[in-house]
Amino acid sequence: MTSQRLLTAYTWAFLLFMFGPLILMILSSFNDMSPPSITEWRGLTGKWYNFFWVDEATLRQDPVLRVLDRDRFVACFGNSLYVAGFVVPVSLLLGLAGAVLLTRWRSRANGLLWWVLLSPMLAPGIVLGLSALVFWGRLGVNAGLFTIIMAQTTFVAGYPMLILMARLQRQPVELEEAALDLGASPFRVFRRLTLPYLLPALISAGVIAFMASMENYNTTMFAKGGSCTFATEIGAMARNPNGHPPVINAVGTIIILLTVVFATAHAVLSRKEARA
Protein backbone atom coordinates (compact mmCIF):
# COMPACT_ATOMS: atom_id res chain seq x y z
CA MET A 1 0.00 0.00 0.00
CA THR A 2 1.41 3.35 -1.05
CA SER A 3 1.63 6.30 1.31
CA GLN A 4 -1.09 8.11 -0.67
CA ARG A 5 -3.52 5.22 -0.28
CA LEU A 6 -2.68 4.94 3.39
CA LEU A 7 -3.36 8.65 3.85
CA THR A 8 -6.66 8.34 1.95
CA ALA A 9 -7.76 5.38 4.07
CA TYR A 10 -6.84 7.25 7.24
CA THR A 11 -8.79 10.32 6.09
CA TRP A 12 -11.92 8.31 5.37
CA ALA A 13 -11.61 6.47 8.69
CA PHE A 14 -11.25 9.80 10.48
CA LEU A 15 -14.30 11.26 8.72
CA LEU A 16 -16.32 8.14 9.52
CA PHE A 17 -15.25 8.32 13.16
CA MET A 18 -16.18 12.01 13.39
CA PHE A 19 -19.41 12.15 11.41
CA GLY A 20 -20.73 8.60 11.70
CA PRO A 21 -22.34 9.15 15.13
CA LEU A 22 -23.89 12.39 13.92
CA ILE A 23 -25.44 10.67 10.91
CA LEU A 24 -26.82 7.89 13.12
CA MET A 25 -28.23 10.49 15.51
CA ILE A 26 -29.99 12.31 12.67
CA LEU A 27 -31.47 9.09 11.27
CA SER A 28 -32.70 7.91 14.67
CA SER A 29 -34.43 11.25 15.25
CA PHE A 30 -36.92 10.24 12.54
CA ASN A 31 -37.50 6.73 13.91
CA ASP A 32 -40.74 6.15 15.81
CA MET A 33 -38.99 4.35 18.63
CA SER A 34 -37.79 5.21 22.12
CA PRO A 35 -35.00 4.89 23.16
CA PRO A 36 -33.55 5.90 19.76
CA SER A 37 -32.43 3.06 17.53
CA ILE A 38 -31.21 2.48 14.00
CA THR A 39 -31.15 -1.31 13.99
CA GLU A 40 -34.86 -1.53 14.81
CA TRP A 41 -37.02 0.68 12.61
CA ARG A 42 -40.65 1.29 13.56
CA GLY A 43 -41.62 3.86 10.99
CA LEU A 44 -40.83 7.37 9.87
CA THR A 45 -42.06 10.11 12.20
CA GLY A 46 -41.57 13.78 12.98
CA LYS A 47 -43.21 13.79 16.39
CA TRP A 48 -39.90 14.21 18.20
CA TYR A 49 -39.60 17.59 16.47
CA ASN A 50 -43.27 18.43 17.07
CA PHE A 51 -42.66 18.09 20.81
CA PHE A 52 -41.92 21.80 21.12
CA TRP A 53 -45.11 23.17 19.53
CA VAL A 54 -47.73 20.40 19.54
CA ASP A 55 -50.85 21.06 21.62
CA GLU A 56 -51.11 19.70 25.15
CA ALA A 57 -53.87 17.20 24.34
CA THR A 58 -51.82 15.54 21.60
CA LEU A 59 -48.75 15.59 23.82
CA ARG A 60 -50.48 13.66 26.59
CA GLN A 61 -51.64 10.96 24.18
CA ASP A 62 -48.06 9.90 23.41
CA PRO A 63 -46.60 7.52 26.05
CA VAL A 64 -43.06 8.92 25.60
CA LEU A 65 -43.68 12.63 25.22
CA ARG A 66 -46.18 12.97 28.04
CA VAL A 67 -43.56 12.13 30.68
CA LEU A 68 -41.30 14.98 29.50
CA ASP A 69 -41.63 18.41 31.07
CA ARG A 70 -41.80 20.69 28.04
CA ASP A 71 -42.26 23.88 30.07
CA ARG A 72 -39.14 23.14 32.11
CA PHE A 73 -37.12 22.40 28.97
CA VAL A 74 -38.18 25.70 27.39
CA ALA A 75 -37.44 27.54 30.65
CA CYS A 76 -33.97 26.01 30.84
CA PHE A 77 -33.32 27.08 27.25
CA GLY A 78 -34.41 30.59 28.19
CA ASN A 79 -31.98 30.51 31.11
CA SER A 80 -29.16 29.64 28.71
CA LEU A 81 -30.04 32.60 26.50
CA TYR A 82 -30.16 34.84 29.58
CA VAL A 83 -26.74 33.63 30.74
CA ALA A 84 -25.25 34.02 27.26
CA GLY A 85 -26.69 37.55 27.08
CA PHE A 86 -24.33 38.52 29.89
CA VAL A 87 -21.42 36.17 29.24
CA VAL A 88 -20.89 37.16 25.59
CA PRO A 89 -20.57 40.97 25.97
CA VAL A 90 -18.53 40.72 29.18
CA SER A 91 -16.24 38.13 27.61
CA LEU A 92 -15.77 40.33 24.54
CA LEU A 93 -14.83 43.31 26.71
CA LEU A 94 -12.41 41.29 28.83
CA GLY A 95 -10.97 39.53 25.80
CA LEU A 96 -10.50 42.82 23.97
CA ALA A 97 -8.76 44.36 26.97
CA GLY A 98 -6.47 41.34 27.32
CA ALA A 99 -5.67 41.27 23.59
CA VAL A 100 -4.80 44.96 23.48
CA LEU A 101 -2.69 44.64 26.62
CA LEU A 102 -0.68 41.66 25.37
CA THR A 103 -0.12 43.03 21.85
CA ARG A 104 0.51 46.69 22.61
CA TRP A 105 2.20 46.60 26.03
CA ARG A 106 5.83 45.55 25.78
CA SER A 107 7.17 44.22 29.05
CA ARG A 108 9.11 41.31 30.49
CA ALA A 109 5.96 40.38 32.36
CA ASN A 110 4.08 39.64 29.12
CA GLY A 111 4.90 35.95 29.28
CA LEU A 112 3.63 35.64 32.85
CA LEU A 113 0.57 37.73 32.04
CA TRP A 114 -0.15 35.52 29.04
CA TRP A 115 -0.32 32.39 31.20
CA VAL A 116 -2.35 34.14 33.89
CA LEU A 117 -5.01 35.23 31.39
CA LEU A 118 -5.13 31.84 29.69
CA SER A 119 -5.06 29.73 32.85
CA PRO A 120 -8.90 29.60 33.21
CA MET A 121 -9.11 27.97 29.76
CA LEU A 122 -6.65 25.28 30.88
CA ALA A 123 -8.30 24.60 34.23
CA PRO A 124 -10.88 21.76 34.45
CA GLY A 125 -14.48 22.95 34.28
CA ILE A 126 -15.25 21.23 37.56
CA VAL A 127 -12.61 23.35 39.30
CA LEU A 128 -13.98 26.58 37.84
CA GLY A 129 -17.55 25.70 38.80
CA LEU A 130 -16.68 24.70 42.35
CA SER A 131 -14.41 27.71 42.87
CA ALA A 132 -17.15 30.09 41.73
CA LEU A 133 -19.65 28.31 43.97
CA VAL A 134 -17.38 28.55 47.03
CA PHE A 135 -16.21 32.11 46.38
CA TRP A 136 -19.64 33.64 45.87
CA GLY A 137 -21.09 31.49 48.63
CA ARG A 138 -18.65 33.04 51.08
CA LEU A 139 -19.93 36.44 49.98
CA GLY A 140 -23.51 35.41 50.70
CA VAL A 141 -24.55 34.86 47.07
CA ASN A 142 -26.56 31.69 46.51
CA ALA A 143 -25.78 29.46 43.57
CA GLY A 144 -27.89 30.25 40.53
CA LEU A 145 -27.77 32.06 37.22
CA PHE A 146 -25.42 34.72 38.62
CA THR A 147 -22.79 32.18 39.66
CA ILE A 148 -23.18 30.46 36.28
CA ILE A 149 -22.46 33.77 34.54
CA MET A 150 -19.40 34.43 36.69
CA ALA A 151 -18.05 30.90 36.28
CA GLN A 152 -18.54 30.83 32.51
CA THR A 153 -17.05 34.26 31.95
CA THR A 154 -13.77 33.25 33.61
CA PHE A 155 -12.89 30.86 30.80
CA VAL A 156 -15.08 32.00 27.89
CA ALA A 157 -13.23 35.34 27.83
CA GLY A 158 -10.11 33.48 26.75
CA TYR A 159 -11.59 32.60 23.35
CA PRO A 160 -12.24 36.21 22.24
CA MET A 161 -8.83 37.20 23.57
CA LEU A 162 -7.02 34.68 21.36
CA ILE A 163 -9.09 35.59 18.29
CA LEU A 164 -8.62 39.33 18.78
CA MET A 165 -4.90 38.92 19.47
CA ALA A 166 -4.46 37.12 16.15
CA ARG A 167 -6.23 40.00 14.41
CA LEU A 168 -4.33 42.74 16.25
CA GLN A 169 -0.97 41.17 15.47
CA ARG A 170 -1.70 41.66 11.75
CA GLN A 171 -2.58 45.32 12.13
CA PRO A 172 0.27 47.72 11.24
CA VAL A 173 1.25 49.54 14.42
CA GLU A 174 2.57 52.38 12.26
CA LEU A 175 -0.98 53.49 11.48
CA GLU A 176 -1.73 54.07 15.16
CA GLU A 177 1.62 55.79 15.73
CA ALA A 178 1.03 58.09 12.76
CA ALA A 179 -2.44 59.02 14.03
CA LEU A 180 -1.01 59.80 17.48
CA ASP A 181 1.73 61.94 15.95
CA LEU A 182 -0.93 63.92 14.07
CA GLY A 183 -2.64 64.81 17.34
CA ALA A 184 -5.34 62.15 17.69
CA SER A 185 -6.07 61.00 21.22
CA PRO A 186 -5.53 57.31 22.11
CA PHE A 187 -9.28 56.85 22.47
CA ARG A 188 -9.92 58.36 19.02
CA VAL A 189 -7.23 56.14 17.49
CA PHE A 190 -8.83 53.10 19.06
CA ARG A 191 -12.34 54.10 17.99
CA ARG A 192 -11.50 55.16 14.42
CA LEU A 193 -8.70 52.72 13.53
CA THR A 194 -8.43 49.73 15.82
CA LEU A 195 -12.08 48.99 16.48
CA PRO A 196 -13.20 48.98 12.79
CA TYR A 197 -10.25 46.74 11.98
CA LEU A 198 -11.30 44.34 14.75
CA LEU A 199 -14.99 44.24 13.78
CA PRO A 200 -14.88 40.94 11.80
CA ALA A 201 -12.90 39.30 14.60
CA LEU A 202 -15.32 40.68 17.20
CA ILE A 203 -18.25 39.11 15.35
CA SER A 204 -16.48 35.75 15.11
CA ALA A 205 -15.44 35.93 18.76
CA GLY A 206 -19.01 36.75 19.79
CA VAL A 207 -20.38 33.72 17.93
CA ILE A 208 -17.79 31.40 19.47
CA ALA A 209 -18.40 32.84 22.95
CA PHE A 210 -22.14 32.32 22.51
CA MET A 211 -21.67 28.71 21.46
CA ALA A 212 -19.23 28.05 24.32
CA SER A 213 -21.73 29.45 26.80
CA MET A 214 -24.72 27.53 25.43
CA GLU A 215 -23.01 24.14 25.30
CA ASN A 216 -21.04 24.36 28.53
CA TYR A 217 -21.89 21.58 30.95
CA ASN A 218 -19.10 20.85 33.45
CA THR A 219 -18.64 24.35 34.85
CA THR A 220 -22.36 25.12 34.76
CA MET A 221 -23.28 21.86 36.48
CA PHE A 222 -21.27 22.74 39.59
CA ALA A 223 -22.24 26.42 39.71
CA LYS A 224 -25.96 26.26 38.93
CA GLY A 225 -27.40 25.38 42.32
CA GLY A 226 -31.13 24.80 41.80
CA SER A 227 -31.19 26.48 38.37
CA CYS A 228 -30.95 24.76 35.02
CA THR A 229 -29.65 25.52 31.54
CA PHE A 230 -30.07 24.01 28.11
CA ALA A 231 -26.96 21.83 28.49
CA THR A 232 -27.66 20.62 32.03
CA GLU A 233 -31.27 19.75 31.20
CA ILE A 234 -30.22 17.70 28.19
CA GLY A 235 -27.63 16.02 30.40
CA ALA A 236 -30.33 15.17 32.94
CA MET A 237 -32.58 13.74 30.21
CA ALA A 238 -29.68 11.70 28.81
CA ARG A 239 -29.05 10.07 32.19
CA ASN A 240 -32.43 8.32 32.07
CA PRO A 241 -31.76 4.68 33.08
CA ASN A 242 -34.30 3.50 30.50
CA GLY A 243 -32.55 5.35 27.70
CA HIS A 244 -32.70 8.97 26.64
CA PRO A 245 -35.77 10.25 24.76
CA PRO A 246 -35.41 10.81 20.99
CA VAL A 247 -36.25 14.47 21.59
CA ILE A 248 -32.54 14.92 22.38
CA ASN A 249 -31.67 13.55 18.94
CA ALA A 250 -34.11 16.00 17.37
CA VAL A 251 -32.54 18.89 19.26
CA GLY A 252 -29.07 17.77 18.16
CA THR A 253 -30.22 17.56 14.54
CA ILE A 254 -31.61 21.10 14.68
CA ILE A 255 -28.34 22.37 16.16
CA ILE A 256 -26.33 20.67 13.40
CA LEU A 257 -28.62 22.14 10.73
CA LEU A 258 -28.29 25.65 12.15
CA THR A 259 -24.52 25.27 12.40
CA VAL A 260 -24.24 24.22 8.76
CA VAL A 261 -26.51 27.08 7.63
CA PHE A 262 -24.61 29.75 9.54
CA ALA A 263 -21.22 28.34 8.54
CA THR A 264 -22.26 28.32 4.88
CA ALA A 265 -23.60 31.87 5.11
CA HIS A 266 -20.38 33.02 6.76
CA ALA A 267 -18.28 31.38 4.03
CA VAL A 268 -20.36 32.97 1.27
CA LEU A 269 -20.20 36.43 2.85
CA SER A 270 -16.45 36.12 3.44
CA ARG A 271 -15.92 35.14 -0.18
CA LYS A 272 -17.98 38.10 -1.41
CA GLU A 273 -16.05 40.44 0.88
CA ALA A 274 -12.73 39.09 -0.42
CA ARG A 275 -13.82 39.64 -4.03
CA ALA A 276 -14.95 43.19 -3.27
Order of alpha helices (4+ residues) and beta strands (2+ residues): alpha-alpha-alpha-alpha-alpha-alpha-alpha-alpha-alpha-alpha-alpha-alpha-alpha-alpha
